[in-house]
């Protein structure tokens, strides 16, 4: 087995220098560092991570607590976190809190007991117990997707403005009865998206009608029930906005069961895009969140916190993209004409 001594001999440095390169415990000149890394690669040396963690009190691992990992949105966030962690030389320990405040607290404790260097957590609607645990133990943590307030590092997408944009777009198409299937109460994303809904109505001079707002609890089944409830109203909505991708699926199921076609019978727009949204018939008009970028930004924030434990907390908000398709009732855009065809069609 190749040892650290073998690496030191090949690189022409001391064992201590090799240790400093591997453990990042002291600055090393770039040429010396390159020589050590070259020797490691040439000899196939594998560093003993466990031994290093006993010396440095660091395991170079990150705990990730995210509910509904099967959700495409969180799957893409996970990909962003994993890529950022791997690039920085960290491994991931992943757990699903199931959006349950009590289970969330247990999951965070289990990850902490595994001696992760820090955590990235998508908090539940009632995160107080979990946040208290992390705060008391001074665990470096970044909150993801949902905000818990100051003074914590947090990263999420914009929510209010994009939902306002959906409302304004539907209103501009002539809709005056626009319904919203909202998420789980208590989540910052739910609060912000309802706020965006109300701002959009106000911007287009439409009154807020409580009967057009229904809670779908951020899940497909809840959205199915909420959609049925909205459409049973004496004056049902002519357009519908769903506040996440799981609820979009639930709404579509309800509409299908009622024999309604989108957008012929009701227009539909949704918050959260997903990879097959443009494969639906009609193609779904949606707000696309920068999921992978959110995950990568969370890793960067956490690494900055590990390097500078006393720096001020930061909240990072990332912009979304409006994916304009046809479920809102707009016509399918004409395909772009290739440049060669444009040239042929020109009149001499």
Phi and psi restraints in degrees (value plus and minus 20) as a CYANA .aco file:
   2 UNK   PHI     -89.9   -49.9
   2 UNK   PSI     114.8   154.8
   3 UNK   PHI    -130.9   -90.9
   3 UNK   PSI     151.8   191.8
   4 UNK   PHI     -83.7   -43.7
   4 UNK   PSI     -52.2   -12.2
   5 UNK   PHI     -82.6   -42.6
   5 UNK   PSI     -60.9   -20.9
   6 UNK   PHI     -81.6   -41.6
   6 UNK   PSI     -62.0   -22.0
   7 UNK   PHI     -83.1   -43.1
   7 UNK   PSI     -63.6   -23.6
   8 UNK   PHI     -81.2   -41.2
   8 UNK   PSI     -64.0   -24.0
   9 UNK   PHI     -81.9   -41.9
   9 UNK   PSI     -66.1   -26.1
  10 UNK   PHI     -84.9   -44.9
  10 UNK   PSI     -57.7   -17.7
  11 UNK   PHI    -104.1   -64.1
  11 UNK   PSI     -32.5     7.5
  12 UNK   PHI      52.1    92.1
  12 UNK   PSI      14.8    54.8
  13 UNK   PHI    -151.5  -111.5
  13 UNK   PSI     157.4   197.4
  14 UNK   PHI    -102.1   -62.1
  14 UNK   PSI     141.7   181.7
  15 UNK   PHI     -81.8   -41.8
  15 UNK   PSI     -55.7   -15.7
  16 UNK   PHI     -81.0   -41.0
  16 UNK   PSI     -59.1   -19.1
  17 UNK   PHI     -85.8   -45.8
  17 UNK   PSI     -61.7   -21.7
  18 UNK   PHI     -79.2   -39.2
  18 UNK   PSI     -63.1   -23.1
  19 UNK   PHI     -81.9   -41.9
  19 UNK   PSI     -61.5   -21.5
  20 UNK   PHI     -84.9   -44.9
  20 UNK   PSI     -57.4   -17.4
  21 UNK   PHI     -85.4   -45.4
  21 UNK   PSI     -65.4   -25.4
  22 UNK   PHI     -90.4   -50.4
  22 UNK   PSI     -60.3   -20.3
  23 UNK   PHI    -116.6   -76.6
  23 UNK   PSI     -26.1    13.9
  24 UNK   PHI      34.8    74.8
  24 UNK   PSI      22.0    62.0
  25 UNK   PHI    -114.3   -74.3
  25 UNK   PSI     -28.7    11.3
  26 UNK   PHI    -180.2  -140.2
  26 UNK   PSI     121.6   161.6
  27 UNK   PHI     -79.1   -39.1
  27 UNK   PSI     119.9   159.9
  28 UNK   PHI    -148.4  -108.4
  28 UNK   PSI     119.0   159.0
  29 UNK   PHI     -75.5   -35.5
  29 UNK   PSI     121.5   161.5
  30 UNK   PHI     -73.7   -33.7
  30 UNK   PSI     -61.4   -21.4
  31 UNK   PHI     -89.0   -49.0
  31 UNK   PSI     -55.7   -15.7
  32 UNK   PHI     -87.8   -47.8
  32 UNK   PSI     -63.8   -23.8
  33 UNK   PHI     -79.9   -39.9
  33 UNK   PSI     -62.8   -22.8
  34 UNK   PHI     -82.9   -42.9
  34 UNK   PSI     -58.6   -18.6
  35 UNK   PHI     -84.8   -44.8
  35 UNK   PSI     -61.5   -21.5
  36 UNK   PHI     -85.8   -45.8
  36 UNK   PSI     -66.0   -26.0
  37 UNK   PHI     -85.2   -45.2
  37 UNK   PSI     -54.8   -14.8
  38 UNK   PHI     -85.0   -45.0
  38 UNK   PSI     -60.5   -20.5
  39 UNK   PHI     -86.4   -46.4
  39 UNK   PSI     -59.7   -19.7
  40 UNK   PHI     -81.2   -41.2
  40 UNK   PSI     -64.8   -24.8
  41 UNK   PHI     -85.3   -45.3
  41 UNK   PSI     -63.2   -23.2
  42 UNK   PHI     -85.5   -45.5
  42 UNK   PSI     -60.5   -20.5
  43 UNK   PHI    -108.7   -68.7
  43 UNK   PSI     -30.9     9.1
  44 UNK   PHI      51.2    91.2
  44 UNK   PSI      12.5    52.5
  45 UNK   PHI     -92.1   -52.1
  45 UNK   PSI     115.2   155.2
  46 UNK   PHI    -133.2   -93.2
  46 UNK   PSI     101.6   141.6
  47 UNK   PHI     -95.2   -55.2
  47 UNK   PSI     123.0   163.0
  48 UNK   PHI    -102.8   -62.8
  48 UNK   PSI      75.9   115.9
  49 UNK   PHI     -83.2   -43.2
  49 UNK   PSI     -58.4   -18.4
  50 UNK   PHI     -81.7   -41.7
  50 UNK   PSI     -65.5   -25.5
  51 UNK   PHI     -83.5   -43.5
  51 UNK   PSI     -59.7   -19.7
  52 UNK   PHI     -82.6   -42.6
  52 UNK   PSI     -59.9   -19.9
  53 UNK   PHI     -85.8   -45.8
  53 UNK   PSI     -51.1   -11.1
  54 UNK   PHI     -89.6   -49.6
  54 UNK   PSI     -50.9   -10.9
  55 UNK   PHI    -101.9   -61.9
  55 UNK   PSI     -62.4   -22.4
  56 UNK   PHI    -119.0   -79.0
  56 UNK   PSI     -28.8    11.2
  57 UNK   PHI      43.3    83.3
  57 UNK   PSI       0.3    40.3
  58 UNK   PHI    -142.3  -102.3
  58 UNK   PSI     117.5   157.5
  59 UNK   PHI    -124.4   -84.4
  59 UNK   PSI     -25.1    14.9
  60 UNK   PHI      31.3    71.3
  60 UNK   PSI      25.8    65.8
  61 UNK   PHI    -152.8  -112.8
  61 UNK   PSI     131.0   171.0
  62 UNK   PHI    -143.6  -103.6
  62 UNK   PSI     114.4   154.4
  63 UNK   PHI    -109.9   -69.9
  63 UNK   PSI     112.0   152.0
  64 UNK   PHI    -141.9  -101.9
  64 UNK   PSI      96.2   136.2
  65 UNK   PHI    -133.6   -93.6
  65 UNK   PSI      84.3   124.3
  66 UNK   PHI    -156.7  -116.7
  66 UNK   PSI     108.5   148.5
  67 UNK   PHI    -100.2   -60.2
  67 UNK   PSI     138.0   178.0
  68 UNK   PHI      33.6    73.6
  68 UNK   PSI      34.9    74.9
  69 UNK   PHI     -81.3   -41.3
  69 UNK   PSI     -42.2    -2.2
  70 UNK   PHI     -94.0   -54.0
  70 UNK   PSI     -35.6     4.4
  71 UNK   PHI     -86.6   -46.6
  71 UNK   PSI     109.0   149.0
  72 UNK   PHI     -75.2   -35.2
  72 UNK   PSI     -53.8   -13.8
  73 UNK   PHI     -82.6   -42.6
  73 UNK   PSI     -69.4   -29.4
  74 UNK   PHI     -93.8   -53.8
  74 UNK   PSI     -46.7    -6.7
  75 UNK   PHI     -82.6   -42.6
  75 UNK   PSI     -61.4   -21.4
  76 UNK   PHI     -89.9   -49.9
  76 UNK   PSI     -56.1   -16.1
  77 UNK   PHI     -80.4   -40.4
  77 UNK   PSI     -64.7   -24.7
  78 UNK   PHI     -77.7   -37.7
  78 UNK   PSI     -61.0   -21.0
  79 UNK   PHI     -82.0   -42.0
  79 UNK   PSI     -60.2   -20.2
  80 UNK   PHI     -86.0   -46.0
  80 UNK   PSI     -61.7   -21.7
  81 UNK   PHI     -84.1   -44.1
  81 UNK   PSI     -66.4   -26.4
  82 UNK   PHI     -82.1   -42.1
  82 UNK   PSI     -63.8   -23.8
  83 UNK   PHI     -83.6   -43.6
  83 UNK   PSI     -64.0   -24.0
  84 UNK   PHI     -85.6   -45.6
  84 UNK   PSI     -60.2   -20.2
  85 UNK   PHI     -86.5   -46.5
  85 UNK   PSI     -64.2   -24.2
  86 UNK   PHI     -82.5   -42.5
  86 UNK   PSI     -62.0   -22.0
  87 UNK   PHI     -81.2   -41.2
  87 UNK   PSI     -53.6   -13.6
  88 UNK   PHI    -108.8   -68.8
  88 UNK   PSI     -19.5    20.5
  89 UNK   PHI      64.2   104.2
  89 UNK   PSI       5.2    45.2
  90 UNK   PHI    -131.6   -91.6
  90 UNK   PSI     129.7   169.7
  91 UNK   PHI    -122.1   -82.1
  91 UNK   PSI     146.1   186.1
  92 UNK   PHI    -137.0   -97.0
  92 UNK   PSI     119.9   159.9
  93 UNK   PHI    -134.6   -94.6
  93 UNK   PSI     103.1   143.1
  94 UNK   PHI    -136.1   -96.1
  94 UNK   PSI     117.6   157.6
  95 UNK   PHI    -160.9  -120.9
  95 UNK   PSI     133.0   173.0
  96 UNK   PHI    -131.4   -91.4
  96 UNK   PSI      91.0   131.0
  97 UNK   PHI     -97.5   -57.5
  97 UNK   PSI     -27.6    12.4
  98 UNK   PHI      39.4    79.4
  98 UNK   PSI       5.1    45.1
  99 UNK   PHI      34.9    74.9
  99 UNK   PSI       8.2    48.2
 100 UNK   PHI    -129.2   -89.2
 100 UNK   PSI      97.3   137.3
 101 UNK   PHI     -75.9   -35.9
 101 UNK   PSI     -60.1   -20.1
 102 UNK   PHI     -91.4   -51.4
 102 UNK   PSI     -64.2   -24.2
 103 UNK   PHI     -86.6   -46.6
 103 UNK   PSI     -55.3   -15.3
 104 UNK   PHI     -76.9   -36.9
 104 UNK   PSI     -64.6   -24.6
 105 UNK   PHI     -81.2   -41.2
 105 UNK   PSI     -61.4   -21.4
 106 UNK   PHI     -85.6   -45.6
 106 UNK   PSI     -63.8   -23.8
 107 UNK   PHI     -80.8   -40.8
 107 UNK   PSI     -65.2   -25.2
 108 UNK   PHI     -82.3   -42.3
 108 UNK   PSI     -60.0   -20.0
 109 UNK   PHI     -85.0   -45.0
 109 UNK   PSI     -62.0   -22.0
 110 UNK   PHI     -82.5   -42.5
 110 UNK   PSI     -62.1   -22.1
 111 UNK   PHI     -84.0   -44.0
 111 UNK   PSI     -61.4   -21.4
 112 UNK   PHI     -82.7   -42.7
 112 UNK   PSI     -60.0   -20.0
 113 UNK   PHI     -88.0   -48.0
 113 UNK   PSI     -39.1     0.9
 114 UNK   PHI    -101.2   -61.2
 114 UNK   PSI     -15.9    24.1
 115 UNK   PHI      45.3    85.3
 115 UNK   PSI      17.2    57.2
 116 UNK   PHI     -85.2   -45.2
 116 UNK   PSI     130.7   170.7
 117 UNK   PHI     -93.0   -53.0
 117 UNK   PSI     -47.2    -7.2
 118 UNK   PHI    -188.4  -148.4
 118 UNK   PSI     154.5   194.5
 119 UNK   PHI    -152.8  -112.8
 119 UNK   PSI     130.8   170.8
 120 UNK   PHI    -141.6  -101.6
 120 UNK   PSI     101.8   141.8
 121 UNK   PHI    -150.8  -110.8
 121 UNK   PSI     112.7   152.7
 122 UNK   PHI    -115.4   -75.4
 122 UNK   PSI      82.1   122.1
 123 UNK   PHI     -90.7   -50.7
 123 UNK   PSI     136.7   176.7
 124 UNK   PHI     -99.2   -59.2
 124 UNK   PSI    -195.0  -155.0
 125 UNK   PHI     -93.8   -53.8
 125 UNK   PSI     -37.2     2.8
 126 UNK   PHI    -151.3  -111.3
 126 UNK   PSI      54.8    94.8
 127 UNK   PHI    -108.8   -68.8
 127 UNK   PSI     -14.6    25.4
 128 UNK   PHI     -76.1   -36.1
 128 UNK   PSI     -64.2   -24.2
 129 UNK   PHI     -84.9   -44.9
 129 UNK   PSI     -62.8   -22.8
 130 UNK   PHI     -86.2   -46.2
 130 UNK   PSI     -65.1   -25.1
 131 UNK   PHI     -83.1   -43.1
 131 UNK   PSI     -59.5   -19.5
 132 UNK   PHI     -82.5   -42.5
 132 UNK   PSI     -61.4   -21.4
 133 UNK   PHI     -80.0   -40.0
 133 UNK   PSI     -68.6   -28.6
 134 UNK   PHI     -86.8   -46.8
 134 UNK   PSI     -58.7   -18.7
 135 UNK   PHI     -87.1   -47.1
 135 UNK   PSI     -65.5   -25.5
 136 UNK   PHI     -82.0   -42.0
 136 UNK   PSI     -53.3   -13.3
 137 UNK   PHI    -117.3   -77.3
 137 UNK   PSI     -16.5    23.5
 138 UNK   PHI      34.0    74.0
 138 UNK   PSI      24.3    64.3
 139 UNK   PHI    -101.2   -61.2
 139 UNK   PSI     101.9   141.9
 140 UNK   PHI     -78.7   -38.7
 140 UNK   PSI     101.9   141.9
 141 UNK   PHI    -161.3  -121.3
 141 UNK   PSI     122.1   162.1
 142 UNK   PHI    -139.9   -99.9
 142 UNK   PSI     109.5   149.5
 143 UNK   PHI    -112.2   -72.2
 143 UNK   PSI     117.3   157.3
 144 UNK   PHI    -137.6   -97.6
 144 UNK   PSI     116.5   156.5
 145 UNK   PHI      53.2    93.2
 145 UNK   PSI     -64.3   -24.3
 146 UNK   PHI    -139.4   -99.4
 146 UNK   PSI     117.5   157.5
 147 UNK   PHI    -110.0   -70.0
 147 UNK   PSI     126.9   166.9
 148 UNK   PHI    -136.5   -96.5
 148 UNK   PSI     -21.2    18.8
 149 UNK   PHI      76.1   116.1
 149 UNK   PSI     156.8   196.8
 150 UNK   PHI     -94.2   -54.2
 150 UNK   PSI     136.4   176.4
 151 UNK   PHI    -127.9   -87.9
 151 UNK   PSI      59.4    99.4
 152 UNK   PHI    -147.5  -107.5
 152 UNK   PSI     132.1   172.1
 153 UNK   PHI     -93.3   -53.3
 153 UNK   PSI     111.7   151.7
 154 UNK   PHI    -166.1  -126.1
 154 UNK   PSI     129.9   169.9
 155 UNK   PHI    -164.1  -124.1
 155 UNK   PSI     113.4   153.4
 156 UNK   PHI    -181.0  -141.0
 156 UNK   PSI     151.8   191.8
 157 UNK   PHI    -107.4   -67.4
 157 UNK   PSI     140.3   180.3
 158 UNK   PHI     -85.2   -45.2
 158 UNK   PSI     122.9   162.9
 159 UNK   PHI    -143.9  -103.9
 159 UNK   PSI     -62.4   -22.4
 160 UNK   PHI     -83.8   -43.8
 160 UNK   PSI     -74.5   -34.5
 161 UNK   PHI     -78.9   -38.9
 161 UNK   PSI     -65.9   -25.9
 162 UNK   PHI     -82.0   -42.0
 162 UNK   PSI     -59.0   -19.0
 163 UNK   PHI     -88.6   -48.6
 163 UNK   PSI     -58.7   -18.7
 164 UNK   PHI     -76.9   -36.9
 164 UNK   PSI     -60.6   -20.6
 165 UNK   PHI     -82.5   -42.5
 165 UNK   PSI     -60.2   -20.2
 166 UNK   PHI     -83.5   -43.5
 166 UNK   PSI     -64.6   -24.6
 167 UNK   PHI     -81.5   -41.5
 167 UNK   PSI     -67.3   -27.3
 168 UNK   PHI     -81.7   -41.7
 168 UNK   PSI     -58.8   -18.8
 169 UNK   PHI     -84.1   -44.1
 169 UNK   PSI     -64.9   -24.9
 170 UNK   PHI     -87.1   -47.1
 170 UNK   PSI     -58.7   -18.7
 171 UNK   PHI     -84.1   -44.1
 171 UNK   PSI     -58.6   -18.6
 172 UNK   PHI     -87.1   -47.1
 172 UNK   PSI     -40.1    -0.1
 173 UNK   PHI    -105.9   -65.9
 173 UNK   PSI     -19.6    20.4
 174 UNK   PHI      86.7   126.7
 174 UNK   PSI     -19.9    20.1
 175 UNK   PHI    -100.7   -60.7
 175 UNK   PSI     111.7   151.7
 176 UNK   PHI    -135.1   -95.1
 176 UNK   PSI     -33.0     7.0
 177 UNK   PHI    -135.0   -95.0
 177 UNK   PSI      72.0   112.0
 178 UNK   PHI    -131.7   -91.7
 178 UNK   PSI      99.8   139.8
 179 UNK   PHI    -115.3   -75.3
 179 UNK   PSI     136.5   176.5
 180 UNK   PHI    -150.4  -110.4
 180 UNK   PSI     106.4   146.4
 181 UNK   PHI    -116.0   -76.0
 181 UNK   PSI      84.6   124.6
 182 UNK   PHI    -110.7   -70.7
 182 UNK   PSI     147.3   187.3
 183 UNK   PHI    -107.1   -67.1
 183 UNK   PSI    -185.5  -145.5
 184 UNK   PHI     -85.1   -45.1
 184 UNK   PSI     107.1   147.1
 185 UNK   PHI     -79.6   -39.6
 185 UNK   PSI     123.3   163.3
 186 UNK   PHI      79.2   119.2
 186 UNK   PSI     -41.3    -1.3
 187 UNK   PHI     -99.6   -59.6
 187 UNK   PSI     120.1   160.1
 188 UNK   PHI     -82.2   -42.2
 188 UNK   PSI     -53.1   -13.1
 189 UNK   PHI     -85.0   -45.0
 189 UNK   PSI     -58.8   -18.8
 190 UNK   PHI     -84.1   -44.1
 190 UNK   PSI     -67.8   -27.8
 191 UNK   PHI     -78.5   -38.5
 191 UNK   PSI     -65.7   -25.7
 192 UNK   PHI     -89.0   -49.0
 192 UNK   PSI     -56.4   -16.4
 193 UNK   PHI     -92.9   -52.9
 193 UNK   PSI     -55.6   -15.6
 194 UNK   PHI     -85.1   -45.1
 194 UNK   PSI     -59.7   -19.7
 195 UNK   PHI     -81.2   -41.2
 195 UNK   PSI     -63.4   -23.4
 196 UNK   PHI     -83.0   -43.0
 196 UNK   PSI     -57.6   -17.6
 197 UNK   PHI     -80.5   -40.5
 197 UNK   PSI     -68.2   -28.2
 198 UNK   PHI     -87.9   -47.9
 198 UNK   PSI     -57.4   -17.4
 199 UNK   PHI     -84.7   -44.7
 199 UNK   PSI     -58.4   -18.4
 200 UNK   PHI     -84.7   -44.7
 200 UNK   PSI     -62.0   -22.0
 201 UNK   PHI     -81.1   -41.1
 201 UNK   PSI     -65.8   -25.8
 202 UNK   PHI     -82.6   -42.6
 202 UNK   PSI     -60.3   -20.3
 203 UNK   PHI     -83.9   -43.9
 203 UNK   PSI     -47.6    -7.6
 204 UNK   PHI    -124.1   -84.1
 204 UNK   PSI      -6.1    33.9
 205 UNK   PHI      49.8    89.8
 205 UNK   PSI       5.3    45.3
 206 UNK   PHI    -121.6   -81.6
 206 UNK   PSI     121.0   161.0
 207 UNK   PHI     -95.1   -55.1
 207 UNK   PSI     129.9   169.9
 208 UNK   PHI    -100.3   -60.3
 208 UNK   PSI     102.7   142.7
 209 UNK   PHI    -132.5   -92.5
 209 UNK   PSI      90.7   130.7
 210 UNK   PHI     -74.1   -34.1
 210 UNK   PSI     -51.4   -11.4
 211 UNK   PHI     -90.4   -50.4
 211 UNK   PSI     -30.2     9.8
 212 UNK   PHI    -116.3   -76.3
 212 UNK   PSI     -15.8    24.2
 213 UNK   PHI    -135.3   -95.3
 213 UNK   PSI     101.5   141.5
 214 UNK   PHI    -154.2  -114.2
 214 UNK   PSI     125.8   165.8
 215 UNK   PHI    -110.1   -70.1
 215 UNK   PSI     108.7   148.7
 216 UNK   PHI    -127.2   -87.2
 216 UNK   PSI     -17.0    23.0
 217 UNK   PHI      37.6    77.6
 217 UNK   PSI       4.1    44.1
 218 UNK   PHI      44.0    84.0
 218 UNK   PSI      -0.9    39.1
 219 UNK   PHI    -155.2  -115.2
 219 UNK   PSI     140.6   180.6
 220 UNK   PHI     -83.8   -43.8
 220 UNK   PSI     -66.1   -26.1
 221 UNK   PHI     -83.3   -43.3
 221 UNK   PSI     -63.5   -23.5
 222 UNK   PHI     -82.8   -42.8
 222 UNK   PSI     -58.6   -18.6
 223 UNK   PHI     -88.4   -48.4
 223 UNK   PSI     -52.9   -12.9
 224 UNK   PHI     -82.3   -42.3
 224 UNK   PSI     -66.6   -26.6
 225 UNK   PHI     -85.4   -45.4
 225 UNK   PSI     -62.0   -22.0
 226 UNK   PHI     -82.7   -42.7
 226 UNK   PSI     -60.3   -20.3
 227 UNK   PHI     -85.2   -45.2
 227 UNK   PSI     -63.3   -23.3
 228 UNK   PHI     -79.3   -39.3
 228 UNK   PSI     -62.1   -22.1
 229 UNK   PHI     -81.9   -41.9
 229 UNK   PSI     -65.2   -25.2
 230 UNK   PHI     -82.8   -42.8
 230 UNK   PSI     -60.9   -20.9
 231 UNK   PHI     -99.0   -59.0
 231 UNK   PSI     -30.4     9.6
 232 UNK   PHI    -107.3   -67.3
 232 UNK   PSI     -23.6    16.4
 233 UNK   PHI     -86.7   -46.7
 233 UNK   PSI     133.0   173.0
 234 UNK   PHI     -75.6   -35.6
 234 UNK   PSI     -57.5   -17.5
 235 UNK   PHI    -140.7  -100.7
 235 UNK   PSI      64.5   104.5
 236 UNK   PHI     -89.2   -49.2
 236 UNK   PSI     141.0   181.0
 237 UNK   PHI     -87.9   -47.9
 237 UNK   PSI     130.6   170.6
 238 UNK   PHI    -118.9   -78.9
 238 UNK   PSI     -28.5    11.5
 239 UNK   PHI    -163.6  -123.6
 239 UNK   PSI     129.8   169.8
 240 UNK   PHI    -155.8  -115.8
 240 UNK   PSI     118.6   158.6
 241 UNK   PHI    -137.4   -97.4
 241 UNK   PSI     111.3   151.3
 242 UNK   PHI    -128.5   -88.5
 242 UNK   PSI     120.6   160.6
 243 UNK   PHI    -113.9   -73.9
 243 UNK   PSI     -17.6    22.4
 244 UNK   PHI    -181.8  -141.8
 244 UNK   PSI     153.3   193.3
 245 UNK   PHI     -91.0   -51.0
 245 UNK   PSI     -54.2   -14.2
 246 UNK   PHI     -83.3   -43.3
 246 UNK   PSI     -60.4   -20.4
 247 UNK   PHI     -91.2   -51.2
 247 UNK   PSI     -46.5    -6.5
 248 UNK   PHI     -81.5   -41.5
 248 UNK   PSI     -63.7   -23.7
 249 UNK   PHI     -81.4   -41.4
 249 UNK   PSI     -64.6   -24.6
 250 UNK   PHI     -82.4   -42.4
 250 UNK   PSI     -62.0   -22.0
 251 UNK   PHI     -83.3   -43.3
 251 UNK   PSI     -63.0   -23.0
 252 UNK   PHI     -83.0   -43.0
 252 UNK   PSI     -57.6   -17.6
 253 UNK   PHI     -82.9   -42.9
 253 UNK   PSI     -64.6   -24.6
 254 UNK   PHI     -83.4   -43.4
 254 UNK   PSI     -63.8   -23.8
 255 UNK   PHI     -82.4   -42.4
 255 UNK   PSI     -61.8   -21.8
 256 UNK   PHI     -83.5   -43.5
 256 UNK   PSI     -61.4   -21.4
 257 UNK   PHI     -85.3   -45.3
 257 UNK   PSI     -48.8    -8.8
 258 UNK   PHI    -107.0   -67.0
 258 UNK   PSI     -21.1    18.9
 259 UNK   PHI      55.2    95.2
 259 UNK   PSI       2.2    42.2
 260 UNK   PHI    -117.0   -77.0
 260 UNK   PSI     119.4   159.4
 261 UNK   PHI    -126.8   -86.8
 261 UNK   PSI     119.6   159.6
 262 UNK   PHI    -120.7   -80.7
 262 UNK   PSI     110.7   150.7
 263 UNK   PHI    -117.9   -77.9
 263 UNK   PSI      -9.2    30.8
 264 UNK   PHI     -78.7   -38.7
 264 UNK   PSI     -65.7   -25.7
 265 UNK   PHI    -117.3   -77.3
 265 UNK   PSI     -48.2    -8.2
 266 UNK   PHI    -177.6  -137.6
 266 UNK   PSI     115.3   155.3
 267 UNK   PHI    -100.9   -60.9
 267 UNK   PSI     131.6   171.6
 268 UNK   PHI    -158.8  -118.8
 268 UNK   PSI     114.5   154.5
 269 UNK   PHI    -159.6  -119.6
 269 UNK   PSI     129.9   169.9
 270 UNK   PHI    -158.2  -118.2
 270 UNK   PSI     130.7   170.7
 271 UNK   PHI    -112.4   -72.4
 271 UNK   PSI     111.3   151.3
 272 UNK   PHI      75.1   115.1
 272 UNK   PSI      94.7   134.7
 273 UNK   PHI    -114.4   -74.4
 273 UNK   PSI     139.8   179.8
 274 UNK   PHI    -166.4  -126.4
 274 UNK   PSI     146.0   186.0
 275 UNK   PHI     -80.9   -40.9
 275 UNK   PSI     -46.6    -6.6
 276 UNK   PHI    -124.6   -84.6
 276 UNK   PSI      -6.5    33.5
 277 UNK   PHI     -81.8   -41.8
 277 UNK   PSI     -51.5   -11.5
 278 UNK   PHI    -108.2   -68.2
 278 UNK   PSI     -12.9    27.1
 279 UNK   PHI    -117.9   -77.9
 279 UNK   PSI     -32.9     7.1
 280 UNK   PHI     -86.8   -46.8
 280 UNK   PSI     139.2   179.2
 281 UNK   PHI    -141.5  -101.5
 281 UNK   PSI      88.7   128.7
 282 UNK   PHI     -95.7   -55.7
 282 UNK   PSI     147.7   187.7
 283 UNK   PHI     -92.7   -52.7
 283 UNK   PSI     118.0   158.0
 284 UNK   PHI    -100.7   -60.7
 284 UNK   PSI     104.4   144.4
 285 UNK   PHI     -94.9   -54.9
 285 UNK   PSI     106.6   146.6
 286 UNK   PHI    -169.9  -129.9
 286 UNK   PSI     140.7   180.7
 287 UNK   PHI    -116.8   -76.8
 287 UNK   PSI     101.5   141.5
 288 UNK   PHI    -117.1   -77.1
 288 UNK   PSI     102.7   142.7
 289 UNK   PHI    -107.1   -67.1
 289 UNK   PSI     127.2   167.2
 290 UNK   PHI    -101.6   -61.6
 290 UNK   PSI      50.7    90.7
 291 UNK   PHI     -76.7   -36.7
 291 UNK   PSI     -71.6   -31.6
 292 UNK   PHI     -84.0   -44.0
 292 UNK   PSI     -56.9   -16.9
 293 UNK   PHI     -85.8   -45.8
 293 UNK   PSI     -54.8   -14.8
 294 UNK   PHI     -82.3   -42.3
 294 UNK   PSI     -66.1   -26.1
 295 UNK   PHI     -82.5   -42.5
 295 UNK   PSI     -64.0   -24.0
 296 UNK   PHI     -85.4   -45.4
 296 UNK   PSI     -59.7   -19.7
 297 UNK   PHI     -85.0   -45.0
 297 UNK   PSI     -56.3   -16.3
 298 UNK   PHI     -83.0   -43.0
 298 UNK   PSI     -60.7   -20.7
 299 UNK   PHI     -83.7   -43.7
 299 UNK   PSI     -63.9   -23.9
 300 UNK   PHI     -81.2   -41.2
 300 UNK   PSI     -63.4   -23.4
 301 UNK   PHI     -81.2   -41.2
 301 UNK   PSI     -61.7   -21.7
 302 UNK   PHI     -86.8   -46.8
 302 UNK   PSI     -62.8   -22.8
 303 UNK   PHI     -84.0   -44.0
 303 UNK   PSI     -57.4   -17.4
 304 UNK   PHI     -84.0   -44.0
 304 UNK   PSI     -58.6   -18.6
 305 UNK   PHI     -86.3   -46.3
 305 UNK   PSI     -58.2   -18.2
 306 UNK   PHI     -86.1   -46.1
 306 UNK   PSI     -55.9   -15.9
 307 UNK   PHI     -98.3   -58.3
 307 UNK   PSI     -54.6   -14.6
 308 UNK   PHI    -149.1  -109.1
 308 UNK   PSI      60.7   100.7
 309 UNK   PHI     -79.5   -39.5
 309 UNK   PSI     -45.5    -5.5
 310 UNK   PHI    -119.4   -79.4
 310 UNK   PSI     -15.0    25.0
 311 UNK   PHI     -91.1   -51.1
 311 UNK   PSI     135.9   175.9
 312 UNK   PHI     -81.7   -41.7
 312 UNK   PSI     127.4   167.4
 313 UNK   PHI     -86.8   -46.8
 313 UNK   PSI     130.8   170.8
 314 UNK   PHI    -149.0  -109.0
 314 UNK   PSI     124.2   164.2
 315 UNK   PHI    -137.2   -97.2
 315 UNK   PSI     101.0   141.0
 316 UNK   PHI    -127.0   -87.0
 316 UNK   PSI     103.8   143.8
 317 UNK   PHI    -133.7   -93.7
 317 UNK   PSI     107.3   147.3
 318 UNK   PHI    -127.4   -87.4
 318 UNK   PSI     122.2   162.2
 319 UNK   PHI     -94.0   -54.0
 319 UNK   PSI     133.1   173.1
 320 UNK   PHI    -122.5   -82.5
 320 UNK   PSI     153.3   193.3
 321 UNK   PHI    -143.4  -103.4
 321 UNK   PSI     116.6   156.6
 322 UNK   PHI    -107.2   -67.2
 322 UNK   PSI      91.8   131.8
 323 UNK   PHI    -114.2   -74.2
 323 UNK   PSI      77.0   117.0
 324 UNK   PHI    -105.2   -65.2
 324 UNK   PSI      91.2   131.2
 325 UNK   PHI    -144.4  -104.4
 325 UNK   PSI    -155.1  -115.1
 326 UNK   PHI    -142.7  -102.7
 326 UNK   PSI     -27.8    12.2
 327 UNK   PHI     -87.2   -47.2
 327 UNK   PSI     -37.3     2.7
 328 UNK   PHI     -98.4   -58.4
 328 UNK   PSI     -30.5     9.5
 329 UNK   PHI      87.4   127.4
 329 UNK   PSI     -23.9    16.1
 330 UNK   PHI     -96.0   -56.0
 330 UNK   PSI     131.9   171.9
 331 UNK   PHI     -91.3   -51.3
 331 UNK   PSI     132.8   172.8
 332 UNK   PHI     -83.6   -43.6
 332 UNK   PSI     106.9   146.9
 333 UNK   PHI     -83.9   -43.9
 333 UNK   PSI     124.8   164.8
 334 UNK   PHI     -86.2   -46.2
 334 UNK   PSI     119.6   159.6
 335 UNK   PHI     -81.7   -41.7
 335 UNK   PSI     124.6   164.6
 336 UNK   PHI     -85.3   -45.3
 336 UNK   PSI     119.4   159.4
 337 UNK   PHI    -102.7   -62.7
 337 UNK   PSI     104.9   144.9
 338 UNK   PHI     -77.9   -37.9
 338 UNK   PSI     127.0   167.0
 339 UNK   PHI     -73.1   -33.1
 339 UNK   PSI     -58.3   -18.3
 340 UNK   PHI     -83.7   -43.7
 340 UNK   PSI     -60.8   -20.8
 341 UNK   PHI     -88.2   -48.2
 341 UNK   PSI     -58.2   -18.2
 342 UNK   PHI     -77.9   -37.9
 342 UNK   PSI     -62.1   -22.1
 343 UNK   PHI     -85.6   -45.6
 343 UNK   PSI     -59.5   -19.5
 344 UNK   PHI     -88.5   -48.5
 344 UNK   PSI     -51.3   -11.3
 345 UNK   PHI    -102.8   -62.8
 345 UNK   PSI     -26.0    14.0
 346 UNK   PHI     -88.3   -48.3
 346 UNK   PSI     119.6   159.6
 347 UNK   PHI     -98.8   -58.8
 347 UNK   PSI     110.8   150.8
